[in-house]
Amino acid sequence: MARRISQRLDDLAAAETLEIVCALPGRCHELHGDLCGVLSLDLDHPYRLLIEPTEPAPRLPDGGLDQAEDPHE
């Protein structure tokens, strides 16, 4: 499990946008409801890594995260 977590964290550090993260293995998807804006990355069923932007993330008109937008621009 530690290897999988380390790989996911390395992927996050290397990615410039959420779109890149979501194209990598690990079934990245945005959660809904109370966890809207939080992304889930599969580790090893049933475990997953939840990530949440620490700075205001670009949003789509429907409220979801704009995965193609670089938050640092």
PDB file of N, CA, C, O and CB in Angstrom:
ATOM      1  N   MET A   1       0.823  -1.184   0.000  1.00  0.00           N
ATOM      2  CA  MET A   1       0.000   0.000   0.000  1.00  0.00           C
ATOM      3  C   MET A   1       0.879   1.266   0.000  1.00  0.00           C
ATOM      4  O   MET A   1       0.549   2.255  -0.654  1.00  0.00           O
ATOM      5  CB  MET A   1      -0.943  -0.012   1.214  1.00  0.00           C
ATOM      6  N   ALA A   2       1.993   1.224   0.735  1.00  0.00           N
ATOM      7  CA  ALA A   2       2.871   2.390   0.808  1.00  0.00           C
ATOM      8  C   ALA A   2       3.420   2.754  -0.572  1.00  0.00           C
ATOM      9  O   ALA A   2       3.537   3.934  -0.905  1.00  0.00           O
ATOM     10  CB  ALA A   2       4.026   2.125   1.782  1.00  0.00           C
ATOM     11  N   ARG A   3       3.756   1.736  -1.375  1.00  0.00           N
ATOM     12  CA  ARG A   3       4.239   2.003  -2.732  1.00  0.00           C
ATOM     13  C   ARG A   3       3.181   2.693  -3.572  1.00  0.00           C
ATOM     14  O   ARG A   3       3.481   3.621  -4.323  1.00  0.00           O
ATOM     15  CB  ARG A   3       4.670   0.709  -3.407  1.00  0.00           C
ATOM     16  N   ARG A   4       1.951   2.239  -3.445  1.00  0.00           N
ATOM     17  CA  ARG A   4       0.859   2.820  -4.238  1.00  0.00           C
ATOM     18  C   ARG A   4       0.607   4.269  -3.814  1.00  0.00           C
ATOM     19  O   ARG A   4       0.403   5.133  -4.666  1.00  0.00           O
ATOM     20  CB  ARG A   4      -0.438   1.981  -4.081  1.00  0.00           C
ATOM     21  N   ILE A   5       0.620   4.540  -2.516  1.00  0.00           N
ATOM     22  CA  ILE A   5       0.427   5.910  -2.027  1.00  0.00           C
ATOM     23  C   ILE A   5       1.570   6.798  -2.516  1.00  0.00           C
ATOM     24  O   ILE A   5       1.339   7.914  -2.981  1.00  0.00           O
ATOM     25  CB  ILE A   5       0.344   5.937  -0.473  1.00  0.00           C
ATOM     26  N   SER A   6       2.786   6.307  -2.411  1.00  0.00           N
ATOM     27  CA  SER A   6       3.950   7.070  -2.861  1.00  0.00           C
ATOM     28  C   SER A   6       3.852   7.381  -4.353  1.00  0.00           C
ATOM     29  O   SER A   6       4.171   8.493  -4.774  1.00  0.00           O
ATOM     30  CB  SER A   6       5.245   6.299  -2.564  1.00  0.00           C
ATOM     31  N   GLN A   7       3.417   6.414  -5.151  1.00  0.00           N
ATOM     32  CA  GLN A   7       3.269   6.639  -6.590  1.00  0.00           C
ATOM     33  C   GLN A   7       2.214   7.701  -6.872  1.00  0.00           C
ATOM     34  O   GLN A   7       2.424   8.578  -7.711  1.00  0.00           O
ATOM     35  CB  GLN A   7       2.901   5.332  -7.301  1.00  0.00           C
ATOM     36  N   ARG A   8       1.087   7.628  -6.182  1.00  0.00           N
ATOM     37  CA  ARG A   8       0.033   8.633  -6.390  1.00  0.00           C
ATOM     38  C   ARG A   8       0.529  10.029  -6.004  1.00  0.00           C
ATOM     39  O   ARG A   8       0.239  10.996  -6.708  1.00  0.00           O
ATOM     40  CB  ARG A   8      -1.230   8.272  -5.570  1.00  0.00           C
ATOM     41  N   LEU A   9       1.264  10.147  -4.910  1.00  0.00           N
ATOM     42  CA  LEU A   9       1.794  11.443  -4.482  1.00  0.00           C
ATOM     43  C   LEU A   9       2.827  11.965  -5.478  1.00  0.00           C
ATOM     44  O   LEU A   9       2.865  13.164  -5.755  1.00  0.00           O
ATOM     45  CB  LEU A   9       2.420  11.332  -3.081  1.00  0.00           C
ATOM     46  N   ASP A  10       3.660  11.086  -6.016  1.00  0.00           N
ATOM     47  CA  ASP A  10       4.620  11.486  -7.051  1.00  0.00           C
ATOM     48  C   ASP A  10       3.889  11.973  -8.296  1.00  0.00           C
ATOM     49  O   ASP A  10       4.286  12.971  -8.898  1.00  0.00           O
ATOM     50  CB  ASP A  10       5.557  10.311  -7.408  1.00  0.00           C
ATOM     51  N   ASP A  11       2.824  11.276  -8.686  1.00  0.00           N
ATOM     52  CA  ASP A  11       2.022  11.696  -9.844  1.00  0.00           C
ATOM     53  C   ASP A  11       1.445  13.085  -9.620  1.00  0.00           C
ATOM     54  O   ASP A  11       1.462  13.921 -10.524  1.00  0.00           O
ATOM     55  CB  ASP A  11       0.887  10.690 -10.116  1.00  0.00           C
ATOM     56  N   LEU A  12       0.936  13.331  -8.427  1.00  0.00           N
ATOM     57  CA  LEU A  12       0.356  14.636  -8.108  1.00  0.00           C
ATOM     58  C   LEU A  12       1.409  15.733  -8.174  1.00  0.00           C
ATOM     59  O   LEU A  12       1.144  16.814  -8.701  1.00  0.00           O
ATOM     60  CB  LEU A  12      -0.289  14.611  -6.720  1.00  0.00           C
ATOM     61  N   ALA A  13       2.589  15.470  -7.650  1.00  0.00           N
ATOM     62  CA  ALA A  13       3.654  16.469  -7.639  1.00  0.00           C
ATOM     63  C   ALA A  13       4.123  16.806  -9.055  1.00  0.00           C
ATOM     64  O   ALA A  13       4.504  17.946  -9.322  1.00  0.00           O
ATOM     65  CB  ALA A  13       4.831  15.973  -6.804  1.00  0.00           C
ATOM     66  N   ALA A  14       4.100  15.834  -9.960  1.00  0.00           N
ATOM     67  CA  ALA A  14       4.601  16.033 -11.316  1.00  0.00           C
ATOM     68  C   ALA A  14       3.563  16.652 -12.259  1.00  0.00           C
ATOM     69  O   ALA A  14       3.929  17.227 -13.283  1.00  0.00           O
ATOM     70  CB  ALA A  14       5.067  14.716 -11.878  1.00  0.00           C
ATOM     71  N   ALA A  15       2.293  16.542 -11.929  1.00  0.00           N
ATOM     72  CA  ALA A  15       1.233  17.001 -12.831  1.00  0.00           C
ATOM     73  C   ALA A  15       1.028  18.508 -12.738  1.00  0.00           C
ATOM     74  O   ALA A  15       1.029  19.086 -11.651  1.00  0.00           O
ATOM     75  CB  ALA A  15      -0.075  16.281 -12.517  1.00  0.00           C
ATOM     76  N   GLU A  16       0.851  19.132 -13.901  1.00  0.00           N
ATOM     77  CA  GLU A  16       0.594  20.572 -13.933  1.00  0.00           C
ATOM     78  C   GLU A  16      -0.888  20.884 -13.789  1.00  0.00           C
ATOM     79  O   GLU A  16      -1.251  21.962 -13.318  1.00  0.00           O
ATOM     80  CB  GLU A  16       1.123  21.173 -15.226  1.00  0.00           C
ATOM     81  N   THR A  17      -1.752  19.948 -14.191  1.00  0.00           N
ATOM     82  CA  THR A  17      -3.193  20.160 -14.095  1.00  0.00           C
ATOM     83  C   THR A  17      -3.863  18.890 -13.567  1.00  0.00           C
ATOM     84  O   THR A  17      -3.280  17.806 -13.603  1.00  0.00           O
ATOM     85  CB  THR A  17      -3.787  20.561 -15.477  1.00  0.00           C
ATOM     86  N   LEU A  18      -5.071  19.038 -13.086  1.00  0.00           N
ATOM     87  CA  LEU A  18      -5.850  17.883 -12.631  1.00  0.00           C
ATOM     88  C   LEU A  18      -6.182  16.964 -13.797  1.00  0.00           C
ATOM     89  O   LEU A  18      -6.338  15.757 -13.614  1.00  0.00           O
ATOM     90  CB  LEU A  18      -7.141  18.341 -11.937  1.00  0.00           C
ATOM     91  N   GLU A  19      -6.289  17.526 -14.985  1.00  0.00           N
ATOM     92  CA  GLU A  19      -6.584  16.720 -16.173  1.00  0.00           C
ATOM     93  C   GLU A  19      -5.494  15.663 -16.379  1.00  0.00           C
ATOM     94  O   GLU A  19      -5.787  14.526 -16.749  1.00  0.00           O
ATOM     95  CB  GLU A  19      -6.705  17.624 -17.431  1.00  0.00           C
ATOM     96  N   ILE A  20      -4.246  16.042 -16.138  1.00  0.00           N
ATOM     97  CA  ILE A  20      -3.130  15.099 -16.269  1.00  0.00           C
ATOM     98  C   ILE A  20      -3.237  14.026 -15.193  1.00  0.00           C
ATOM     99  O   ILE A  20      -3.052  12.843 -15.480  1.00  0.00           O
ATOM    100  CB  ILE A  20      -1.766  15.835 -16.169  1.00  0.00           C
ATOM    101  N   VAL A  21      -3.529  14.419 -13.975  1.00  0.00           N
ATOM    102  CA  VAL A  21      -3.676  13.460 -12.873  1.00  0.00           C
ATOM    103  C   VAL A  21      -4.776  12.459 -13.200  1.00  0.00           C
ATOM    104  O   VAL A  21      -4.613  11.257 -12.991  1.00  0.00           O
ATOM    105  CB  VAL A  21      -3.990  14.190 -11.542  1.00  0.00           C
ATOM    106  N   CYS A  22      -5.893  12.958 -13.713  1.00  0.00           N
ATOM    107  CA  CYS A  22      -7.035  12.081 -13.978  1.00  0.00           C
ATOM    108  C   CYS A  22      -6.818  11.175 -15.183  1.00  0.00           C
ATOM    109  O   CYS A  22      -7.561  10.211 -15.368  1.00  0.00           O
ATOM    110  CB  CYS A  22      -8.277  12.908 -14.191  1.00  0.00           C
ATOM    111  N   ALA A  23      -5.811  11.468 -16.006  1.00  0.00           N
ATOM    112  CA  ALA A  23      -5.497  10.599 -17.141  1.00  0.00           C
ATOM    113  C   ALA A  23      -4.578   9.445 -16.733  1.00  0.00           C
ATOM    114  O   ALA A  23      -4.411   8.489 -17.490  1.00  0.00           O
ATOM    115  CB  ALA A  23      -4.845  11.413 -18.261  1.00  0.00           C
ATOM    116  N   LEU A  24      -3.987   9.528 -15.550  1.00  0.00           N
ATOM    117  CA  LEU A  24      -3.078   8.493 -15.062  1.00  0.00           C
ATOM    118  C   LEU A  24      -3.872   7.332 -14.462  1.00  0.00           C
ATOM    119  O   LEU A  24      -5.050   7.486 -14.138  1.00  0.00           O
ATOM    120  CB  LEU A  24      -2.101   9.076 -14.015  1.00  0.00           C
ATOM    121  N   PRO A  25      -3.229   6.172 -14.313  1.00  0.00           N
ATOM    122  CA  PRO A  25      -3.908   5.050 -13.647  1.00  0.00           C
ATOM    123  C   PRO A  25      -4.313   5.438 -12.224  1.00  0.00           C
ATOM    124  O   PRO A  25      -3.635   6.232 -11.572  1.00  0.00           O
ATOM    125  CB  PRO A  25      -2.993   3.796 -13.621  1.00  0.00           C
ATOM    126  N   GLY A  26      -5.396   4.884 -11.762  1.00  0.00           N
ATOM    127  CA  GLY A  26      -5.845   5.156 -10.401  1.00  0.00           C
ATOM    128  C   GLY A  26      -7.271   5.650 -10.320  1.00  0.00           C
ATOM    129  O   GLY A  26      -7.745   5.997  -9.239  1.00  0.00           O
ATOM    130  N   ARG A  27      -7.961   5.690 -11.443  1.00  0.00           N
ATOM    131  CA  ARG A  27      -9.375   6.083 -11.491  1.00  0.00           C
ATOM    132  C   ARG A  27      -9.647   7.330 -10.663  1.00  0.00           C
ATOM    133  O   ARG A  27     -10.340   7.282  -9.647  1.00  0.00           O
ATOM    134  CB  ARG A  27     -10.255   4.941 -11.001  1.00  0.00           C
ATOM    135  N   CYS A  28      -9.098   8.425 -11.109  1.00  0.00           N
ATOM    136  CA  CYS A  28      -9.317   9.718 -10.451  1.00  0.00           C
ATOM    137  C   CYS A  28     -10.723  10.204 -10.796  1.00  0.00           C
ATOM    138  O   CYS A  28     -11.109  10.235 -11.965  1.00  0.00           O
ATOM    139  CB  CYS A  28      -8.233  10.772 -10.888  1.00  0.00           C
ATOM    140  N   HIS A  29     -11.476  10.578  -9.779  1.00  0.00           N
ATOM    141  CA  HIS A  29     -12.805  11.128 -10.032  1.00  0.00           C
ATOM    142  C   HIS A  29     -13.196  12.069  -8.903  1.00  0.00           C
ATOM    143  O   HIS A  29     -12.766  11.912  -7.760  1.00  0.00           O
ATOM    144  CB  HIS A  29     -13.849  10.000 -10.183  1.00  0.00           C
ATOM    145  N   GLU A  30     -14.022  13.052  -9.253  1.00  0.00           N
ATOM    146  CA  GLU A  30     -14.489  14.028  -8.276  1.00  0.00           C
ATOM    147  C   GLU A  30     -15.669  13.457  -7.499  1.00  0.00           C
ATOM    148  O   GLU A  30     -16.550  12.805  -8.060  1.00  0.00           O
ATOM    149  CB  GLU A  30     -14.883  15.350  -8.969  1.00  0.00           C
ATOM    150  N   LEU A  31     -15.666  13.715  -6.213  1.00  0.00           N
ATOM    151  CA  LEU A  31     -16.763  13.258  -5.366  1.00  0.00           C
ATOM    152  C   LEU A  31     -17.878  14.296  -5.373  1.00  0.00           C
ATOM    153  O   LEU A  31     -17.687  15.415  -5.850  1.00  0.00           O
ATOM    154  CB  LEU A  31     -16.272  12.992  -3.922  1.00  0.00           C
ATOM    155  N   HIS A  32     -19.030  13.928  -4.849  1.00  0.00           N
ATOM    156  CA  HIS A  32     -20.212  14.796  -4.868  1.00  0.00           C
ATOM    157  C   HIS A  32     -20.750  14.984  -3.462  1.00  0.00           C
ATOM    158  O   HIS A  32     -20.229  14.415  -2.502  1.00  0.00           O
ATOM    159  CB  HIS A  32     -21.307  14.211  -5.782  1.00  0.00           C
ATOM    160  N   GLY A  33     -21.785  15.778  -3.353  1.00  0.00           N
ATOM    161  CA  GLY A  33     -22.437  16.005  -2.062  1.00  0.00           C
ATOM    162  C   GLY A  33     -21.547  16.787  -1.118  1.00  0.00           C
ATOM    163  O   GLY A  33     -20.973  17.806  -1.502  1.00  0.00           O
ATOM    164  N   ASP A  34     -21.430  16.320   0.113  1.00  0.00           N
ATOM    165  CA  ASP A  34     -20.613  16.999   1.118  1.00  0.00           C
ATOM    166  C   ASP A  34     -19.138  17.037   0.739  1.00  0.00           C
ATOM    167  O   ASP A  34     -18.391  17.874   1.247  1.00  0.00           O
ATOM    168  CB  ASP A  34     -20.775  16.318   2.460  1.00  0.00           C
ATOM    169  N   LEU A  35     -18.713  16.147  -0.143  1.00  0.00           N
ATOM    170  CA  LEU A  35     -17.316  16.080  -0.549  1.00  0.00           C
ATOM    171  C   LEU A  35     -17.089  16.677  -1.939  1.00  0.00           C
ATOM    172  O   LEU A  35     -16.101  16.353  -2.598  1.00  0.00           O
ATOM    173  CB  LEU A  35     -16.840  14.642  -0.523  1.00  0.00           C
ATOM    174  N   CYS A  36     -17.989  17.536  -2.382  1.00  0.00           N
ATOM    175  CA  CYS A  36     -17.844  18.190  -3.678  1.00  0.00           C
ATOM    176  C   CYS A  36     -16.530  18.968  -3.693  1.00  0.00           C
ATOM    177  O   CYS A  36     -16.233  19.700  -2.749  1.00  0.00           O
ATOM    178  CB  CYS A  36     -19.053  19.132  -3.970  1.00  0.00           C
ATOM    179  N   GLY A  37     -15.746  18.815  -4.751  1.00  0.00           N
ATOM    180  CA  GLY A  37     -14.458  19.480  -4.857  1.00  0.00           C
ATOM    181  C   GLY A  37     -13.301  18.623  -4.394  1.00  0.00           C
ATOM    182  O   GLY A  37     -12.143  19.018  -4.531  1.00  0.00           O
ATOM    183  N   VAL A  38     -13.597  17.450  -3.845  1.00  0.00           N
ATOM    184  CA  VAL A  38     -12.572  16.512  -3.402  1.00  0.00           C
ATOM    185  C   VAL A  38     -12.416  15.449  -4.485  1.00  0.00           C
ATOM    186  O   VAL A  38     -13.404  14.963  -5.035  1.00  0.00           O
ATOM    187  CB  VAL A  38     -12.940  15.867  -2.016  1.00  0.00           C
ATOM    188  N   LEU A  39     -11.168  15.091  -4.785  1.00  0.00           N
ATOM    189  CA  LEU A  39     -10.898  14.053  -5.771  1.00  0.00           C
ATOM    190  C   LEU A  39     -10.499  12.766  -5.075  1.00  0.00           C
ATOM    191  O   LEU A  39      -9.836  12.789  -4.038  1.00  0.00           O
ATOM    192  CB  LEU A  39      -9.799  14.498  -6.746  1.00  0.00           C
ATOM    193  N   SER A  40     -10.899  11.659  -5.642  1.00  0.00           N
ATOM    194  CA  SER A  40     -10.575  10.340  -5.116  1.00  0.00           C
ATOM    195  C   SER A  40      -9.678   9.616  -6.104  1.00  0.00           C
ATOM    196  O   SER A  40      -9.961   9.573  -7.301  1.00  0.00           O
ATOM    197  CB  SER A  40     -11.858   9.520  -4.836  1.00  0.00           C
ATOM    198  N   LEU A  41      -8.582   9.044  -5.588  1.00  0.00           N
ATOM    199  CA  LEU A  41      -7.680   8.232  -6.394  1.00  0.00           C
ATOM    200  C   LEU A  41      -7.673   6.829  -5.807  1.00  0.00           C
ATOM    201  O   LEU A  41      -7.383   6.653  -4.624  1.00  0.00           O
ATOM    202  CB  LEU A  41      -6.235   8.841  -6.435  1.00  0.00           C
ATOM    203  N   ASP A  42      -7.987   5.840  -6.613  1.00  0.00           N
ATOM    204  CA  ASP A  42      -7.991   4.464  -6.122  1.00  0.00           C
ATOM    205  C   ASP A  42      -6.582   4.017  -5.755  1.00  0.00           C
ATOM    206  O   ASP A  42      -5.618   4.326  -6.456  1.00  0.00           O
ATOM    207  CB  ASP A  42      -8.590   3.520  -7.174  1.00  0.00           C
ATOM    208  N   LEU A  43      -6.474   3.295  -4.660  1.00  0.00           N
ATOM    209  CA  LEU A  43      -5.215   2.689  -4.243  1.00  0.00           C
ATOM    210  C   LEU A  43      -5.313   1.198  -4.463  1.00  0.00           C
ATOM    211  O   LEU A  43      -4.810   0.683  -5.461  1.00  0.00           O
ATOM    212  CB  LEU A  43      -4.886   3.014  -2.757  1.00  0.00           C
ATOM    213  N   ASP A  44      -5.953   0.499  -3.550  1.00  0.00           N
ATOM    214  CA  ASP A  44      -6.191  -0.932  -3.643  1.00  0.00           C
ATOM    215  C   ASP A  44      -7.542  -1.157  -2.984  1.00  0.00           C
ATOM    216  O   ASP A  44      -7.690  -0.917  -1.786  1.00  0.00           O
ATOM    217  CB  ASP A  44      -5.035  -1.788  -2.956  1.00  0.00           C
ATOM    218  N   HIS A  45      -8.515  -1.605  -3.733  1.00  0.00           N
ATOM    219  CA  HIS A  45      -9.894  -1.692  -3.241  1.00  0.00           C
ATOM    220  C   HIS A  45      -9.951  -2.325  -1.857  1.00  0.00           C
ATOM    221  O   HIS A  45      -9.366  -3.387  -1.646  1.00  0.00           O
ATOM    222  CB  HIS A  45     -10.758  -2.495  -4.217  1.00  0.00           C
ATOM    223  N   PRO A  46     -10.627  -1.711  -0.932  1.00  0.00           N
ATOM    224  CA  PRO A  46     -11.505  -0.556  -0.989  1.00  0.00           C
ATOM    225  C   PRO A  46     -10.826   0.755  -0.599  1.00  0.00           C
ATOM    226  O   PRO A  46     -11.516   1.736  -0.321  1.00  0.00           O
ATOM    227  CB  PRO A  46     -12.677  -0.785  -0.102  1.00  0.00           C
ATOM    228  N   TYR A  47      -9.516   0.800  -0.572  1.00  0.00           N
ATOM    229  CA  TYR A  47      -8.811   1.995  -0.114  1.00  0.00           C
ATOM    230  C   TYR A  47      -8.621   2.994  -1.237  1.00  0.00           C
ATOM    231  O   TYR A  47      -8.439   2.625  -2.397  1.00  0.00           O
ATOM    232  CB  TYR A  47      -7.465   1.621   0.475  1.00  0.00           C
ATOM    233  N   ARG A  48      -8.666   4.281  -0.866  1.00  0.00           N
ATOM    234  CA  ARG A  48      -8.472   5.337  -1.844  1.00  0.00           C
ATOM    235  C   ARG A  48      -7.826   6.531  -1.160  1.00  0.00           C
ATOM    236  O   ARG A  48      -7.910   6.689   0.058  1.00  0.00           O
ATOM    237  CB  ARG A  48      -9.815   5.737  -2.508  1.00  0.00           C
ATOM    238  N   LEU A  49      -7.192   7.355  -1.950  1.00  0.00           N
ATOM    239  CA  LEU A  49      -6.546   8.560  -1.480  1.00  0.00           C
ATOM    240  C   LEU A  49      -7.435   9.728  -1.867  1.00  0.00           C
ATOM    241  O   LEU A  49      -7.749   9.904  -3.044  1.00  0.00           O
ATOM    242  CB  LEU A  49      -5.107   8.710  -2.069  1.00  0.00           C
ATOM    243  N   LEU A  50      -7.843  10.524  -0.896  1.00  0.00           N
ATOM    244  CA  LEU A  50      -8.670  11.693  -1.161  1.00  0.00           C
ATOM    245  C   LEU A  50      -7.785  12.924  -1.152  1.00  0.00           C
ATOM    246  O   LEU A  50      -6.976  13.117  -0.244  1.00  0.00           O
ATOM    247  CB  LEU A  50      -9.814  11.823  -0.122  1.00  0.00           C
ATOM    248  N   ILE A  51      -7.946  13.754  -2.168  1.00  0.00           N
ATOM    249  CA  ILE A  51      -7.173  14.989  -2.246  1.00  0.00           C
ATOM    250  C   ILE A  51      -8.117  16.163  -2.434  1.00  0.00           C
ATOM    251  O   ILE A  51      -9.159  16.049  -3.081  1.00  0.00           O
ATOM    252  CB  ILE A  51      -6.140  14.927  -3.397  1.00  0.00           C
ATOM    253  N   GLU A  52      -7.735  17.283  -1.861  1.00  0.00           N
ATOM    254  CA  GLU A  52      -8.543  18.495  -1.945  1.00  0.00           C
ATOM    255  C   GLU A  52      -7.614  19.656  -2.236  1.00  0.00           C
ATOM    256  O   GLU A  52      -6.584  19.793  -1.577  1.00  0.00           O
ATOM    257  CB  GLU A  52      -9.354  18.738  -0.633  1.00  0.00           C
ATOM    258  N   PRO A  53      -7.948  20.502  -3.210  1.00  0.00           N
ATOM    259  CA  PRO A  53      -7.091  21.657  -3.503  1.00  0.00           C
ATOM    260  C   PRO A  53      -6.935  22.537  -2.260  1.00  0.00           C
ATOM    261  O   PRO A  53      -7.895  22.765  -1.524  1.00  0.00           O
ATOM    262  CB  PRO A  53      -7.676  22.484  -4.675  1.00  0.00           C
ATOM    263  N   THR A  54      -5.708  23.028  -2.036  1.00  0.00           N
ATOM    264  CA  THR A  54      -5.459  23.890  -0.876  1.00  0.00           C
ATOM    265  C   THR A  54      -5.661  25.358  -1.198  1.00  0.00           C
ATOM    266  O   THR A  54      -5.799  26.181  -0.294  1.00  0.00           O
ATOM    267  CB  THR A  54      -4.054  23.676  -0.356  1.00  0.00           C
ATOM    268  N   GLU A  55      -5.679  25.688  -2.469  1.00  0.00           N
ATOM    269  CA  GLU A  55      -5.961  27.054  -2.872  1.00  0.00           C
ATOM    270  C   GLU A  55      -7.209  27.027  -3.743  1.00  0.00           C
ATOM    271  O   GLU A  55      -7.591  25.969  -4.244  1.00  0.00           O
ATOM    272  CB  GLU A  55      -4.746  27.695  -3.627  1.00  0.00           C
ATOM    273  N   PRO A  56      -7.844  28.173  -3.927  1.00  0.00           N
ATOM    274  CA  PRO A  56      -9.073  28.159  -4.735  1.00  0.00           C
ATOM    275  C   PRO A  56      -8.832  27.518  -6.104  1.00  0.00           C
ATOM    276  O   PRO A  56      -7.961  27.943  -6.863  1.00  0.00           O
ATOM    277  CB  PRO A  56      -9.611  29.592  -4.914  1.00  0.00           C
ATOM    278  N   ALA A  57      -9.615  26.503  -6.392  1.00  0.00           N
ATOM    279  CA  ALA A  57      -9.482  25.775  -7.651  1.00  0.00           C
ATOM    280  C   ALA A  57     -10.442  26.347  -8.689  1.00  0.00           C
ATOM    281  O   ALA A  57     -11.548  26.769  -8.348  1.00  0.00           O
ATOM    282  CB  ALA A  57      -9.748  24.266  -7.442  1.00  0.00           C
ATOM    283  N   PRO A  58     -10.025  26.364  -9.955  1.00  0.00           N
ATOM    284  CA  PRO A  58     -10.923  26.808 -11.020  1.00  0.00           C
ATOM    285  C   PRO A  58     -12.156  25.906 -11.074  1.00  0.00           C
ATOM    286  O   PRO A  58     -12.047  24.685 -10.955  1.00  0.00           O
ATOM    287  CB  PRO A  58     -10.193  26.810 -12.387  1.00  0.00           C
ATOM    288  N   ARG A  59     -13.316  26.510 -11.253  1.00  0.00           N
ATOM    289  CA  ARG A  59     -14.582  25.774 -11.272  1.00  0.00           C
ATOM    290  C   ARG A  59     -15.275  25.908 -12.612  1.00  0.00           C
ATOM    291  O   ARG A  59     -15.100  26.890 -13.333  1.00  0.00           O
ATOM    292  CB  ARG A  59     -15.502  26.264 -10.163  1.00  0.00           C
ATOM    293  N   LEU A  60     -16.057  24.905 -12.922  1.00  0.00           N
ATOM    294  CA  LEU A  60     -16.934  24.923 -14.091  1.00  0.00           C
ATOM    295  C   LEU A  60     -18.254  25.568 -13.693  1.00  0.00           C
ATOM    296  O   LEU A  60     -18.537  25.704 -12.503  1.00  0.00           O
ATOM    297  CB  LEU A  60     -17.161  23.483 -14.654  1.00  0.00           C
ATOM    298  N   PRO A  61     -19.066  25.966 -14.666  1.00  0.00           N
ATOM    299  CA  PRO A  61     -20.363  26.564 -14.330  1.00  0.00           C
ATOM    300  C   PRO A  61     -21.254  25.672 -13.457  1.00  0.00           C
ATOM    301  O   PRO A  61     -22.070  26.181 -12.689  1.00  0.00           O
ATOM    302  CB  PRO A  61     -21.097  26.900 -15.595  1.00  0.00           C
ATOM    303  N   ASP A  62     -21.103  24.334 -13.568  1.00  0.00           N
ATOM    304  CA  ASP A  62     -21.935  23.432 -12.758  1.00  0.00           C
ATOM    305  C   ASP A  62     -21.381  23.236 -11.340  1.00  0.00           C
ATOM    306  O   ASP A  62     -21.973  22.517 -10.535  1.00  0.00           O
ATOM    307  CB  ASP A  62     -22.053  22.076 -13.450  1.00  0.00           C
ATOM    308  N   GLY A  63     -20.239  23.880 -11.037  1.00  0.00           N
ATOM    309  CA  GLY A  63     -19.657  23.777  -9.699  1.00  0.00           C
ATOM    310  C   GLY A  63     -18.531  22.774  -9.577  1.00  0.00           C
ATOM    311  O   GLY A  63     -17.813  22.768  -8.578  1.00  0.00           O
ATOM    312  N   GLY A  64     -18.365  21.920 -10.585  1.00  0.00           N
ATOM    313  CA  GLY A  64     -17.286  20.927 -10.545  1.00  0.00           C
ATOM    314  C   GLY A  64     -15.931  21.573 -10.776  1.00  0.00           C
ATOM    315  O   GLY A  64     -15.844  22.732 -11.181  1.00  0.00           O
ATOM    316  N   LEU A  65     -14.884  20.820 -10.516  1.00  0.00           N
ATOM    317  CA  LEU A  65     -13.528  21.320 -10.728  1.00  0.00           C
ATOM    318  C   LEU A  65     -13.206  21.380 -12.215  1.00  0.00           C
ATOM    319  O   LEU A  65     -13.526  20.456 -12.963  1.00  0.00           O
ATOM    320  CB  LEU A  65     -12.507  20.438  -9.998  1.00  0.00           C
ATOM    321  N   ASP A  66     -12.568  22.476 -12.642  1.00  0.00           N
ATOM    322  CA  ASP A  66     -12.101  22.591 -14.023  1.00  0.00           C
ATOM    323  C   ASP A  66     -10.753  21.893 -14.091  1.00  0.00           C
ATOM    324  O   ASP A  66      -9.735  22.478 -13.722  1.00  0.00           O
ATOM    325  CB  ASP A  66     -11.998  24.098 -14.490  1.00  0.00           C
ATOM    326  N   GLN A  67     -10.735  20.670 -14.552  1.00  0.00           N
ATOM    327  CA  GLN A  67      -9.531  19.853 -14.523  1.00  0.00           C
ATOM    328  C   GLN A  67      -8.501  20.284 -15.553  1.00  0.00           C
ATOM    329  O   GLN A  67      -7.328  19.941 -15.406  1.00  0.00           O
ATOM    330  CB  GLN A  67      -9.889  18.415 -14.742  1.00  0.00           C
ATOM    331  N   ALA A  68      -8.884  21.016 -16.581  1.00  0.00           N
ATOM    332  CA  ALA A  68      -7.957  21.425 -17.617  1.00  0.00           C
ATOM    333  C   ALA A  68      -7.236  22.728 -17.253  1.00  0.00           C
ATOM    334  O   ALA A  68      -6.206  23.040 -17.851  1.00  0.00           O
ATOM    335  CB  ALA A  68      -8.693  21.585 -18.933  1.00  0.00           C
ATOM    336  N   GLU A  69      -7.743  23.478 -16.306  1.00  0.00           N
ATOM    337  CA  GLU A  69      -7.187  24.768 -15.926  1.00  0.00           C
ATOM    338  C   GLU A  69      -5.988  24.605 -15.011  1.00  0.00           C
ATOM    339  O   GLU A  69      -6.031  23.830 -14.055  1.00  0.00           O
ATOM    340  CB  GLU A  69      -8.244  25.619 -15.250  1.00  0.00           C
ATOM    341  N   ASP A  70      -4.916  25.335 -15.302  1.00  0.00           N
ATOM    342  CA  ASP A  70      -3.739  25.339 -14.414  1.00  0.00           C
ATOM    343  C   ASP A  70      -4.023  26.348 -13.309  1.00  0.00           C
ATOM    344  O   ASP A  70      -4.156  27.539 -13.591  1.00  0.00           O
ATOM    345  CB  ASP A  70      -2.397  25.701 -15.200  1.00  0.00           C
ATOM    346  N   PRO A  71      -4.120  25.899 -12.047  1.00  0.00           N
ATOM    347  CA  PRO A  71      -4.481  26.804 -10.959  1.00  0.00           C
ATOM    348  C   PRO A  71      -3.422  27.845 -10.658  1.00  0.00           C
ATOM    349  O   PRO A  71      -3.691  28.785  -9.910  1.00  0.00           O
ATOM    350  CB  PRO A  71      -4.757  26.020  -9.726  1.00  0.00           C
ATOM    351  N   HIS A  72      -2.227  27.711 -11.213  1.00  0.00           N
ATOM    352  CA  HIS A  72      -1.151  28.661 -10.928  1.00  0.00           C
ATOM    353  C   HIS A  72      -1.063  29.769 -11.954  1.00  0.00           C
ATOM    354  O   HIS A  72      -0.170  30.611 -11.867  1.00  0.00           O
ATOM    355  CB  HIS A  72       0.165  27.943 -10.859  1.00  0.00           C
ATOM    356  N   GLU A  73      -1.955  29.795 -12.914  1.00  0.00           N
ATOM    357  CA  GLU A  73      -1.939  30.870 -13.925  1.00  0.00           C
ATOM    358  C   GLU A  73      -2.917  31.946 -13.551  1.00  0.00           C
ATOM    359  O   GLU A  73      -3.052  32.935 -14.271  1.00  0.00           O
ATOM    360  CB  GLU A  73      -2.269  30.325 -15.324  1.00  0.00           C
TER     361      GLU A  73
END
